[in-house]
Amino acid sequence: MTDHHTYGTSSHTADELVRIVSDCLELDFAEHESDYLGIHYVAKGPDERIEVQPNQIPGDEDEDDLYAPEHPTIQALVMTTTAAPDPTLRARLSSIEGLTHLKHESL
């Protein structure tokens, strides 16, 4: 089983959020750039992957799209993928001021 969670904030930019999450979880994030996602940040552990990215992603014809269009006011996202549910990770992310849990999926 894989456990996915998405969090969002309208209080912080992706750059600010990556520093906050890095401090909270004591993880090092690597900056990545892609045509689809733009600049985003990834931290990987043995059983987890955590991404921080802006909600606005590069779109066609210089118009940005939203990664999470159902949340247009969200400025930045944190997405977690773990091998199994991780209540400690969820509690630590929920302690970040302005960060809201948006979505959960287990596959």
C-alpha positions as CSV (number, residue, x, y, z in Angstrom):
1,M,0.0,0.0,0.0
2,T,1.1,3.6,-0.7
3,D,-0.2,6.5,1.3
4,H,-0.4,10.0,-0.4
5,H,-1.2,13.3,1.3
6,T,-1.4,16.8,-0.1
7,Y,-1.2,19.9,2.0
8,G,-1.4,23.5,1.0
9,T,-0.9,27.0,2.1
10,S,-1.8,30.5,1.0
11,S,0.5,32.0,3.7
12,H,3.9,30.9,2.2
13,T,5.6,30.7,-1.1
14,A,7.1,27.4,-2.2
15,D,10.6,28.8,-1.3
16,E,9.5,29.8,2.2
17,L,7.6,26.5,2.6
18,V,10.6,24.3,1.7
19,R,12.7,26.0,4.4
20,I,9.9,25.6,7.0
21,V,9.2,21.9,6.1
22,S,12.9,21.2,6.0
23,D,13.4,22.5,9.5
24,C,10.2,20.8,10.8
25,L,11.1,17.3,9.4
26,E,14.9,17.7,9.5
27,L,15.2,16.8,5.8
28,D,17.3,18.2,3.0
29,F,15.4,19.1,-0.2
30,A,17.0,19.1,-3.6
31,E,15.8,21.6,-6.1
32,H,14.5,20.2,-9.4
33,E,13.3,21.9,-12.6
34,S,11.0,20.4,-15.2
35,D,8.9,21.7,-18.1
36,Y,5.8,20.3,-16.5
37,L,6.2,21.3,-12.8
38,G,8.6,24.2,-13.0
39,I,10.9,24.6,-10.0
40,H,10.0,22.2,-7.2
41,Y,11.8,20.5,-4.3
42,V,12.1,16.9,-3.4
43,A,13.3,15.0,-0.3
44,K,13.6,11.2,-0.3
45,G,13.9,8.8,2.5
46,P,13.9,5.0,2.5
47,D,10.1,4.8,2.8
48,E,9.0,8.4,1.9
49,R,9.1,11.0,-0.7
50,I,8.1,14.6,0.1
51,E,7.7,17.3,-2.5
52,V,7.2,21.1,-2.2
53,Q,6.1,23.0,-5.2
54,P,4.1,26.1,-6.2
55,N,0.5,25.5,-7.1
56,Q,1.1,27.6,-10.2
57,I,2.9,25.6,-12.8
58,P,4.1,26.6,-16.3
59,G,1.3,26.4,-18.8
60,D,1.0,26.8,-22.6
61,E,1.4,30.2,-24.2
62,D,2.9,31.8,-21.1
63,E,-0.3,31.2,-19.1
64,D,0.2,29.4,-15.8
65,D,-1.9,26.4,-14.8
66,L,-2.8,25.3,-11.3
67,Y,-1.5,21.9,-10.1
68,A,-4.4,21.7,-7.7
69,P,-7.2,23.7,-9.6
70,E,-9.7,22.7,-7.0
71,H,-7.7,25.0,-4.6
72,P,-7.1,28.2,-6.6
73,T,-6.2,30.3,-3.5
74,I,-3.4,27.9,-2.4
75,Q,0.0,29.3,-3.2
76,A,2.2,26.3,-2.4
77,L,1.8,22.6,-1.9
78,V,3.5,19.8,0.1
79,M,2.9,16.3,-1.2
80,T,3.9,13.2,0.8
81,T,4.2,9.6,-0.4
82,T,4.9,6.9,2.2
83,A,5.0,3.1,2.0
84,A,2.4,3.0,4.9
85,P,0.4,5.5,6.9
86,D,2.7,7.7,8.9
87,P,0.8,9.5,11.7
88,T,4.0,11.1,13.0
89,L,4.7,12.8,9.7
90,R,1.1,13.9,9.4
91,A,1.2,15.4,12.9
92,R,4.5,17.2,12.3
93,L,3.2,18.7,9.0
94,S,-0.1,19.7,10.7
95,S,1.9,21.6,13.3
96,I,3.1,24.1,10.6
97,E,1.1,27.3,10.9
98,G,-0.9,28.0,7.8
99,L,-0.5,24.5,6.3
100,T,-3.8,22.8,5.6
101,H,-4.4,19.1,4.8
102,L,-6.2,19.0,1.4
103,K,-6.3,15.5,0.2
104,H,-5.5,11.8,1.1
105,E,-5.3,8.7,-1.0
106,S,-4.2,5.2,-0.2
107,L,-3.4,2.9,-3.1
